[in-house]
Amino acid sequence: MTSQFNTPSEEPQQGISDAEMQRRVIHSMLLPVVRLARVFGVPVREVANFLQVAYFQELRNEGLTLREVSQRMDISMRSAARLSKQIKTNFFLPEREHELPRRIEFLLWYEPLSMPRIVRELPQVPVEDIESAMEQLLKEERIVRHDGRTVTYAVSRGSSRIVRDRWTARIGALNSLLSNVCSVTYGRFFGGHPRAFARTLSFRVRPQDVPQLKALYESGIWARLRAMDEDASGDPQSVSMNLTVCWSEYESIPNAAADAGNDSGTRD
């Protein structure tokens, strides 16, 4: 078994400028995107459009106006309006159905909030989307409503693990996974965050022992983390953490030689 592990540092990167390191990390983060695009035969121009839409969406989620986004991305207002229209289509249904409820849930972890306060904390999100997400959270009993002089909402339990089979939920879960990978990458390469941890273990198992990986998570990792979460309940010094655990067979993605027989996707 081999292990790859490096300790994050607050010291400047040796032998490389900050700008070059930033671009090298971005390049590395894009490699999985390009790899899947190659497997599915997605044209470069379509991948470039996805990147532009994602960039636009990220800036809008940060609260920038349409004009500020166009300036930051160095595009025309007409192009910015086109991108704004794109992110409102059903293609981005997973972001509305999965990520928005999670964002609201994170807000409520710290303290109960009223609906007007939640709306103020999410200035770029349409009120109707927030209301729909709140209804979903209440239906799934992930939050509770407290009636009083001011109606507030709070998380109903310290830890939740919602598993659904719908494709929108699976895409939303993928977005959460990659968001955590991004946070860990930034923390380890640029933030010097001691709480940012990453380790890749390479090992061999017999086919009949693969289910033990899930059992290890269920009985060990999940159970222990849930206990830690309950211990942190009510502690004002507690911090919110994300942990990602994943495994797969090594090099499970088809290689380039197999692309010739792959008819999926669109080819030029």
C-alpha positions in Angstrom: 0.0 0.0 0.0 1.3 3.5 -0.9 0.3 6.9 0.6 0.6 10.3 -0.9 0.5 13.1 1.6 1.9 16.6 1.8 1.6 19.1 4.6 0.1 22.5 3.7 2.5 25.4 4.4 2.0 29.2 4.9 5.5 29.8 3.4 5.8 31.0 -0.2 6.1 28.3 -2.8 9.8 27.7 -3.5 11.1 28.2 -7.0 7.8 29.2 -8.5 5.8 32.5 -8.6 2.4 32.7 -7.0 0.9 33.4 -10.5 2.5 30.3 -12.0 1.4 28.1 -9.1 -2.2 29.4 -9.4 -2.3 28.5 -13.1 -0.7 25.1 -12.6 -3.3 24.2 -10.0 -6.1 25.4 -12.3 -4.7 23.3 -15.1 -4.6 20.2 -12.8 -8.2 20.8 -11.7 -9.3 21.0 -15.3 -7.7 17.7 -16.3 -10.7 15.6 -15.0 -13.1 17.7 -17.0 -11.0 17.2 -20.2 -10.7 13.5 -19.5 -14.5 13.0 -19.3 -15.0 15.3 -22.3 -12.6 13.1 -24.3 -14.4 9.9 -23.2 -17.8 11.2 -24.2 -16.6 13.0 -27.3 -17.8 16.5 -26.2 -16.4 19.2 -28.5 -14.0 21.7 -27.1 -16.3 24.6 -27.9 -19.0 23.1 -25.8 -16.6 22.5 -22.9 -15.5 26.2 -23.3 -19.2 27.3 -23.0 -19.7 25.2 -19.9 -16.6 26.9 -18.4 -17.9 30.3 -19.2 -21.4 29.6 -17.8 -19.8 28.2 -14.6 -17.6 31.2 -14.2 -20.6 33.5 -14.6 -22.6 31.5 -12.1 -19.8 31.6 -9.5 -19.5 35.4 -9.8 -23.3 35.9 -9.6 -23.4 33.7 -6.5 -20.8 36.0 -4.9 -23.2 38.9 -5.3 -21.8 40.7 -8.3 -24.1 42.6 -10.5 -24.5 41.8 -14.2 -22.3 44.7 -15.2 -19.6 43.8 -12.6 -19.6 40.2 -13.9 -19.2 41.4 -17.5 -16.2 43.5 -16.5 -14.6 40.7 -14.4 -15.1 38.2 -17.2 -14.2 40.8 -19.9 -17.3 40.1 -21.9 -20.1 42.4 -23.3 -23.3 43.0 -21.4 -25.1 41.2 -24.2 -23.0 38.1 -23.5 -23.6 38.4 -19.8 -27.4 38.6 -20.4 -27.2 35.5 -22.5 -25.3 33.6 -19.8 -27.8 34.8 -17.2 -30.6 33.4 -19.3 -28.7 30.1 -19.6 -28.4 29.5 -15.9 -32.2 29.8 -15.5 -32.9 26.8 -17.7 -33.8 23.3 -16.5 -30.2 22.3 -17.2 -29.3 23.9 -13.8 -32.1 22.2 -11.9 -29.6 20.2 -9.7 -28.1 23.5 -8.4 -31.5 24.7 -7.4 -32.8 21.4 -6.0 -29.7 20.3 -4.2 -27.2 23.1 -3.6 -29.6 25.8 -2.5 -31.1 23.8 0.3 -27.6 22.9 1.5 -26.6 26.6 1.5 -29.7 27.4 3.6 -29.0 24.5 5.9 -25.4 25.8 6.5 -26.8 29.3 7.3 -29.1 27.8 9.9 -26.4 25.7 11.5 -25.1 28.8 13.3 -28.4 30.3 14.5 -32.1 30.3 13.8 -33.0 32.8 11.1 -36.2 34.4 9.8 -37.2 34.2 6.2 -36.3 37.9 5.5 -32.9 37.3 7.0 -32.3 34.2 4.8 -33.3 36.2 1.8 -30.8 39.0 2.7 -28.1 36.4 3.1 -28.7 35.1 -0.4 -29.2 38.4 -2.4 -28.7 36.9 -5.9 -31.2 34.0 -5.4 -34.8 34.6 -6.5 -37.2 34.6 -3.5 -39.4 32.0 -5.1 -36.3 29.6 -5.3 -35.6 30.2 -1.6 -39.2 29.5 -0.7 -39.2 26.3 -2.7 -35.9 25.2 -1.0 -37.4 26.0 2.4 -40.5 23.8 1.6 -38.2 21.0 0.6 -36.1 21.3 3.8 -39.3 21.3 5.9 -40.7 18.3 4.1 -37.5 16.3 4.6 -37.5 17.4 8.3 -34.0 18.8 7.9 -35.2 22.1 9.4 -38.0 23.1 11.8 -40.2 26.2 12.1 -40.4 28.1 15.4 -43.5 30.3 15.7 -43.4 33.4 17.8 -43.3 37.2 17.5 -40.9 36.5 14.5 -41.1 33.1 12.7 -37.6 31.6 12.5 -36.2 28.4 11.1 -33.5 26.1 12.6 -31.8 22.8 11.7 -33.8 19.9 13.2 -30.7 17.8 13.8 -27.0 18.2 13.9 -26.2 15.8 11.1 -28.1 14.8 8.0 -27.4 12.4 5.2 -30.0 12.5 2.5 -29.7 9.8 -0.1 -31.9 9.9 -3.2 -31.9 8.1 -6.5 -33.0 11.0 -8.7 -30.4 12.1 -11.2 -30.7 15.7 -10.0 -29.7 14.7 -6.5 -26.7 12.7 -7.9 -25.5 15.7 -9.9 -26.0 17.9 -6.8 -24.0 15.4 -4.7 -21.3 15.6 -7.3 -21.2 19.4 -7.1 -20.8 19.1 -3.3 -18.0 16.6 -3.7 -16.1 18.8 -6.1 -16.8 21.9 -4.1 -15.0 20.2 -1.1 -12.1 19.1 -3.4 -11.8 22.8 -4.4 -11.8 24.0 -0.8 -9.2 21.5 0.2 -7.0 22.3 -2.8 -7.1 26.1 -2.0 -6.4 25.5 1.7 -3.4 23.2 1.1 -1.8 25.1 -1.8 -2.6 28.8 -1.0 -4.3 29.2 2.4 -1.9 27.3 4.6 -5.0 25.9 6.4 -3.9 23.2 9.0 -7.5 21.8 8.9 -7.3 21.1 5.2 -6.4 17.5 4.8 -5.8 15.3 1.8 -4.5 11.8 1.4 -4.7 9.3 -1.4 -4.1 5.6 -0.5 -3.4 3.0 -3.2 -4.0 -0.6 -2.1 -5.2 -3.9 -3.3 -8.4 -5.8 -2.2 -10.0 -9.0 -3.2 -13.3 -8.6 -5.1 -15.3 -10.1 -2.3 -13.8 -7.6 0.2 -14.9 -4.4 -1.7 -18.2 -4.2 0.3 -16.0 -3.8 3.4 -15.1 -0.3 2.2 -18.7 0.8 2.6 -19.0 -1.0 5.9 -15.9 0.9 7.1 -17.6 4.2 6.3 -21.0 3.2 7.8 -19.7 1.8 11.1 -16.6 3.8 11.5 -16.4 7.1 9.8 -20.0 8.1 9.7 -20.8 7.0 13.3 -17.7 8.8 14.7 -18.4 12.0 12.8 -22.0 12.0 13.9 -20.9 11.7 17.6 -18.4 14.6 17.1 -21.2 16.7 15.5 -23.4 16.1 18.5 -20.6 17.0 20.9 -20.2 20.3 19.0 -23.8 21.2 19.3 -24.2 24.5 21.2 -20.5 25.2 21.3 -19.9 28.8 20.0 -16.3 27.9 19.0 -17.3 24.9 16.8 -16.3 25.1 13.2 -18.1 23.7 10.1 -16.1 21.1 8.3 -16.5 19.0 5.1 -15.0 15.6 4.7 -14.9 13.7 1.4 -14.1 10.0 1.3 -14.2 8.2 -2.0 -12.7 5.2 -3.7 -12.6 3.5 -7.1 -10.6 1.1 -9.1 -7.4 2.5 -10.4 -7.6 3.9 -14.0 -11.3 2.9 -14.3 -11.9 5.5 -17.1 -11.5 4.2 -20.6 -8.2 5.2 -22.2 -7.8 7.2 -25.4 -7.4 4.1 -27.5 -11.0 3.1 -26.7 -12.3 6.5 -27.9 -12.4 5.3 -31.5 -15.2 2.9 -30.7 -17.1 5.4 -28.5 -20.2 6.7 -30.3 -21.6 8.7 -27.4 -21.6 12.5 -27.4 -21.2 14.8 -30.3 -18.2 14.8 -32.6 -17.1 17.2 -35.2 
